[in-house]
Structure formats: structure tokens, C-alpha cells
Amino acid sequence: MTDEKFMAMALEEASAALDAGEVPIGAVLVLEDGFIISRAHNLIEQSNDATQHAELIAIREASRILGRRRLSDCTLYSTLEPCPMCAGALVMSRVKRLVYGAPDSRAGAVDSVFNVVDNPWLNHQLEIRAGVMEEQCRALLQKFFSARRAQR
């Protein structure tokens, strides 16, 4: 499967988050051979837990399923550039590769605001591919925030 196919799955997760009233961010974690280990979307509002980001949920579930904390043979697909918390978790879990859709100009910790996942001062750096299905990822986020602004 291609990066676009896995990102389409992450977009399905983001759509599920939108339907649940969550910020529409989805993540899919995949082994190098293409086996999908975990899929997740934001659950922050539902759980009243600021750490329930799609990326963290996918990492936790993959570690549980695989029975290990190092995910060095995995790629994480995220519809939005990860925040500092999620980027740190990607480094600490040794994810090999990150593919994301839309940049996050306010809290992105890959390219936009910070560089956590490719920081030479840390003991692990990820391969990065940005902008996969960026327009679709951005459109879902814009739909959510437009609706939220209209409710005010």
C-alpha cells in the first residue's frame, strides 16, 4: 500500500472524530510490511483528558499489541503535524517514519514551530514525509473550526 492509502485511513479516523465532536485528527500506525497495527482519532473532549491525541492512542495501542515499547519498524500516519507531546512520544517510542497531512502553524513540532522528531540533539530522529493529502486533511479541520465559530 502507498502513503496515500494509509493517509486515507487516517482521514477516516479524523472523520470519526469530527462526528464525535472532537477535533478531527486521525492516526494510523503501520509495520514496515504494511500490516496495520492500530488506528485512532482524538478523544480529548469525550475523555476530558488532554493527552488523548490520536497519535498517542495509536502508539499506546501498538505497543500493547506488539508487546514492546520500541516501534522502530513502524510508520505513523497523522492527518495533522504532531504537537510537541506527540512528537516526543514518536521519538521516545523510536517510530521509524512519520507521514503527515496538514502543517500546524500554531503547535507543529516537526516543521512549523518546533523540530522535535528530527532534532540532532535527541537520540533518535524520524524520517519525515509532509503534505500527503494535505488539502483533504486541512479541509476537515477547517470544516470543524468553521462550525465551531458559527456556534458562538
N, C-alpha and C positions, 0 to 999 in steps of 0.2 A: 504494500500500500504506500501511497505517497503522503507527503506532509499535508497536502490539501485534504486528503481523505480523513486523516486524523483530526485536522482542524475543523472539518465539518462536524465531526462527532463532538468536539469541544463546543462548537456553536449550538448543537442540540442541547447540551448541558446548560449552556448560557440561556437558551430559550426556556428551559425548565425553571431556571432561577427567576427569569422575568415573570413567568406565570405564577410563581410563588411569592411575588412581591419583593424579591431580592435583587440587588444589583446584578445584572446579567453577565456574569463571568463564569466560564466553564473551563474545565481542565481534563485532560486525558493523559495517563501515564502508560507508556508502551515499552516493552522489551525490544532489544535490537532486532529480533526475528519477526517483529510485527505483532506479537501477542499483546493484546490489551489487558493490562493488569487492573487498572482502576479508572473510573470516570467520576467526576464530581462537579458540583456547582456551589456557589456561595450559599451559606446557611446562617449568615450573621444575624439577620433580623429574627428568623424563626427560633434560633437558639439563644439569642441575647448574649452572644459570645463573639467578640471582635476577632478571635483567632480562627473562626470557621470560614476561612477563604478556600476557594475551590482548589487551589494548588496544595495547600496544607492537607486538606482532606484526602486528596488523591495520593499524596506522599505517605500519609499515615496508613491508608488502606493498602497501598502497595507493599509497604514494609511489613504489615501484618500478614498479608497473603504470602509473600516470599519468605517470611521468617528471618529477615535481615534488615539492618539499617542502611547499608550501603547499596545504592541503586546505580552503580557505575556502568551498568549495561542498559540504561533506560533513557528515554526521551520524554520530556514533559511538554505537552501542547497546552497553551493557555490563550484564551481569546484576548487577554489584556496583558501588557507588560507587567511582570510581577512587581509588587511593592517591596520595600526593604525586608519585611518579615518573611515573605515568601521566598525572596531571592536568597536570604540567609539560609533558609531551610533547604533550598536546592543545593547550595554549596555544602552544607553540613551532611546532607544525605548522599553527596557525591554523584548527583544526576549527571550523566554524560553530556546531554544535549538539551537545549531549550529552544522551542519554536513558539513564537507568539504572534498574535494578530496585530492589534492596535497598540500604539505607544500610549503611555500615560504621562502627560506633561506635568502632572502635579505630584506624583509619587512613584514614578517608574524608577526601578533600581537596577536596570540593565543598560539602558542607553540615554534615557531622557533626563533624569535628575541626578541619579547616582550610578555608579558602576560597581555592583556587588558581585555579580556572577562571573565576571571576567577580570577581577581585581588581582593584580600580580602580588599584592601583599598577603593574600589568603592562600591557603594550602591546596586549593582546588579551583580550577576555572572550567567553565562550561563552554561548549560550542554553542553558538547562538545563530538562529535564523529569525529575523524580524520581518514583519509585514505580510505574513501569509494570510490571505483572505482578509486583509486589513479593512477594506470597505464594509464587508458584511459584519465584522466584529464591531467596528465603530458605529454602524447604523443601529445595531441592537442597543448599544449603550446610549446613543442619542435618543432613541425611542423611549427608553426608561426615564431618562432625566427630563425630557420634554413633558412627558405625562406627569411627572412629579411636580414640575414647575407649574403646570396647568392646574394642579390641585390646590395650590396656595391661594 
